[in-house]
Amino acid sequence: MNCIIIEDEPAAQSILESYLSHCPDLHCLGIFAEAFSAQVFLNSNKVDLIFLDINLPEMSGISFLRSLIHPPLVIFTTAYSQYAVAGFDLEVVDFLLKPFSFERFCKAVNKARERFNANTTSTLPQKLSIKSGPRIYQISPDDILFIESCGDYVTIFCADKKPVVHGTLKSWEEKLKEYSFLKVHRAVVVNLSKISHIEGNLIQIGEHKLPVSEQYKEQLLERMFGKQED
């Protein structure tokens, strides 16, 4: 998740930044001391979660949140417990009362992860409409084994079919970016969940052996097994 911190106290900024450094799936894109500069940033950047102080100069965190048309997930951070009701009314993820421990921070972040995953899952299309010749297929992304390109066409390999459609591999990478797909060769995108094993520079998916280019191998191993140590 991409997140930002809106907090005017340097000490509180440092604590949040330190806590976030222990959460590799949270990417802090910026720290802002007041709401207006944060608003400018939100206008041009995708942010999934805000750690939002309530007592801010010029505009309070509550007023700022109410001004957002499509607010991201928000965790309030404040030294004043009386704002908890306002947080509930605004449907924030959690309310962190300063000073808060790393354990309490993690609990709030886990709530944010749960809501983020639920929101993401609910917005993903369950089926893709694929036109191949005179036929139109309804295919779930989970049923796709891999996609292979050849010229101006791609073949969608599934367990029981392999429709050929006009298009580029890049367009299919974009279409499936929210799922567990990865490009492993200039002409191949694979469903990581369908890989049975990797041996050398070959991936085994069902009965298919697919090549892995050296330029993509490190990323493949990281996605499947985490960062590889030398």
N, C-alpha and C positions, 0 to 999 in steps of 0.2 A: 504494500500500500504506500502511496505517496502521501506525505503529511507535511504540515507546517506548524510552527509554534508562533502564537501571538501572545506575547508576554513582555511587559515593560521593565521587569526587575531582572537585572543581569544575573543575580544569584539563581533565581528560578529558571532562567534560560539555560544556565549551565547544568543544572540538575536534570532538566528534561532532556537536554542534548546528550548528557552522559547516560541516562537510562535508555534512550533510543539507540545508542551505540551497541547495546546488548541485544537488540532486536533486528536481525539481519533482513527480515522481510519488510521492515518499515524504513522508508527512504525519506529523510528529512530534506525537503527542497529549499527551506528558508526559515529564518527567524525574524519576526517583525515586532517592533516595540509599540506599534499602534495600528489601529484598524484600517486606516485609509491606504497605506502602502500595501497592506495585505490584500485589500480589495483589488487594487491594480494588478497584483500578481495572480489572483484567482481568475481575473478576466482573460488571461492568456495561458494559463497552465492548469493541467488536470491534477486536482488534489482530492484525495479520498478521505482524509482525516485531518481535523484541526484540533490542536491542543490550545484552548482558548481561555485566557485570563478574563475575568469579568471586570475588574477594576482597571480600565485602560484610560489614558489621557484622551480628552476630546470626545470620544465615543465609547461607551461601555461595550463589553463583550456581548451582553444581552441585546443591546440595540443593533450592534453589528450583525448578529446572527439573524435577528428579525428582518434585517434589510436584504438578506440574501434570498433570491428567488428560488434557486435550486441549491440549497446548502449541502456540503459534504457531511460526513459523520463528524460529530463534535464531542470532545471530552472537555468539560469545564474544569478549570483549575483556579481556585480562589482560597483566600483565608477566611471567608465569611460564610458560615453555614446557612444563613437565612436565604441565600440565593438558590438553595436546593430545589425549592418548589418551582421557581422559574425554569430551572433546568428540566424538571419533569414535564412542565407544560410545553417546552420547546422540543421535547423528544430527543434530548441529547443522549449519547451512549452512556455516559457516566459523569460523576461529579467528584473530582479529587479535591479534598480539603487539605490545604497546606498546613504544616509540612507533611508530605505523604511519602511512604516508604517505597522501595523498588517493588516489593511484593504487591502493594496496593496498586501501583502503576501497572504491573503486569496483569492484574485482574481486570482493570479497565481496558487495557489493550486487547485482552482475550475477548471481551464483550464486543469490541469494535471489529475484531477479526470475524467473529461469528455473524454479526450483522452484515458485514461487507460480503462475506461468502454467500449468505442467503440472498442478498440483493443481486449479486453477480449471477448466481445460478438461476434466479427467477427471470432475468432478462435475456439469458442465452436462448437462441432458437433451438427447439427440440428436434426439428427436422430441416434439412436443406432440400430445396427443390432443384433438381438437376435435369436438364433437358439434353438428351442424347439421341440424335436422329429424331424419329417420330415419337419417341417415348419420353415421358417425364417421370423421373424417380423421386420418391421422398426418402431421403437417407439421413439417418442419425449420424452426427460426427463420430460417435463412439463406435459405429460399425465400419468406419473407414480404416483400412490397414495402412495404406500409404498412397501417395499421389505421385505419378511420374509424368514428366512433360516430354513432348516430342514436337518440335516446331511450334505451331500455333494451337496445338491441342494438348490436353492433359487426360490421362486415364486415372479414374478413381477406383482403386482396387479395394473391393470388399470381399468378405468370405464367400458370398454367393453371386456376385456380379462385378463387372468392371466397365461401367459406362465411360465412353469417350466423349469429352465435351470440348467445345471451342473456348480457348482462354489461355491465360498464362499461369505459371507456377506462382509467381509473385502475387497475383490476385487471390489465389487460394491460400497462400500464407496469411494474407490480410483477413480473409474470410474466417480462418480458423485460429486467429491469434489468441482468442480467449480459451482455447482448448490445449490439450497437451500434444501439440504438433511441433515438429522442428525440422528445419532443412538440414540434411546431412550430406547432400551432394548437389551440384548445380542443377540437376534434373530430378531430384527426389526430395519429397517431404514425407516424414513418417509420423505415425501415431505412436508416441513413446510408450503408451500403455500396452501396445501390442507386441513389443520386442520381447522375444523369448531369451535371446542371448546375443552377445557381441563377441566375435572372435577375430582378432587382428583388425583389419579394415572392412569387415563384413558384418552386417546386421542380419539376424534371422528373424523373420516375421512369418509365421506359419510355414509354408513350403518355399517361401521366397528368401533368397539371399541378396541383400542390397549393399552396394558399395558406400563407404563413408570416406569423404575427402578429408585430408589432413587438416584443412583449414576449419572444418566443422567438428572434428573429433573431440577436441577439448571441451567445447560447449556441450556436446552430447553427453560426455561423461559427467560433467558438472550437473546437468539437468537430471540425470538419472541417479547419480550416487553422491552428489555434493562435491565440494571442492576437492580435487585430487592432490594429495601430498606427494612431493618428489621422493 
